[in-house]
């Protein structure tokens, strides 16, 4: 057995595995995802007018009192979770109502309509902060008009 047999074949196999697993497969999956799920594959971007203002997958910095706020970063492993529990959303309603002038009952209804569950029937209820804040901006321009883009 020569040195080229000992080094050459494993090196060739490693190079082939690198090309297939590190280049061909990721490109294939990216192309298929882009065709099958274009919204999700492009980052689930949020637009306001003609401007991209964020993503439904990443928490945005809503810090003003008229908005629902995402959880502080220590609540989420990544620190960028765009969802809050239903209880967290309800606890923010008095502040938002006072700051925006929208009634509490209206805000409770908006939260209830925006609620999703982690599982089909018995999962944890949650609200996407980006989604609900974008709804408020679009639906109530008299309060949120200055936050709308383009």
N, C-alpha and C positions, 0 to 999 in steps of 0.2 A: 504494500500500500504506500502510495506516495503522499507527499505533503499536499499536493493539489487535490487529491481525493479526500483527504481529511478536512481541508479548509474549503475547497472549492464547492463541493456539493451542499454543505450546510449554508454557506454564504449565498449560493444561488437560490436555495429554498427560502432563506430569510428575505432576500430581495423580491422574490415572487410574492411571498406573503405580504410584504410591505406594500407592494403595488396593488395587490388585490384588496387587502383589508384596509389599507390606509388611503387609497386613492380611488380605485374603481368603485368599490361598494359605497363609500360616502357620496360620491358624485351621483351614482345611480339613485340612491335613496333621496337625495336632494332634488333631483329632477322629477322623480315620481311624486314626491310631496308637493312640489311646486305646481304640478298639473292637477293632482287629485284634490289638494287642499290649499289653494293659493292664498286665502286670507290668513290661515294659521301659519303657513310656511313663510310668509313675509313678516311675521311678528305680531299678528293681530293688532295692527296699528289703528289708533284712534285719530280721526280727522275732525276738524272743525273748519267749515268753509273749505278752502283748498289747502289748508295747512295741516301737517301731521303734528299732533300735540302730545302724543304718548302712545302707550300700548295697554291693552286690556290685561296683559300678562305681568306687567311690572307696575308697582305702586308709584304714583306720581306725588309730587310734593304739594298737596292741598293743605295749606296752613291757615287760610283765612276762616273766620268763624262761620261763614255762610256755607261751607262745604263739609261733607263727611271726611274725616281724617282716617288714613290707614293706621294700623297698629304701629306702635314704636318698634324699631328694628329688633329689639331683644325678644319680641313675641314670635318672630319668624326666623327660621334657621338662616335664610338668605338675607333677610332684612329688606326684601323688596316685594313681599307678598301683597297683592292688590286686594285681598279679601279680608273682611272682618266678620266676626260672628254676628248673628242677629241681635244678641243682647248688646254688643258694642254699638251697633247701628242705632238701636233704640235709645241707648244712653246719650247719644249725641243729638237727638232730636230737640230737646229743650234749647240747647245752645244755638242750633241752626235756626229754629223758629224765632228766637229773640233777635238774632242777627239779620235774618232775611225778611221777616214779616210774614212768612208763610205759616199757615196754621199747623199746629201739631198733628191734628187729625189727617190733614193732607200729607204731611211728611210720613206719618205711620203707614198710610196707604201706599205711598211711593216705595217705601222700604219693603212692605209686604209683597208688592208686585215685582220687586227686583230680587227677591230671595230665591236662592238655589239651595240644593241639598247635595251633600257629598256622596250619598248613596240613594238608591231609588226611593225608598220609603222611610227608613229609620235613621238616616244619616244626620249629620250636623248641618244646621241651617247656616248659610253665610250670604254675604252681600259683597259684590265687587264694587269697591269704592270708586274706581275710575268710571265704570259704567253708570252708576247712580249719579255721580257728579256731572257727567256729560249729559245725562238726561235732564238734570236740573238746569243746566246752561241752555240747552235747546228749548225746553218747554216753558221756562220762565224768564224771557229776555228782559222783562222789566226789573228783575232783581239781578240777573246774572249776565246781562248784555255786555258789560264791559269785559267779561272773560271770554267771550266768543271771538274766534279768529276769522279773518277774511270773510 
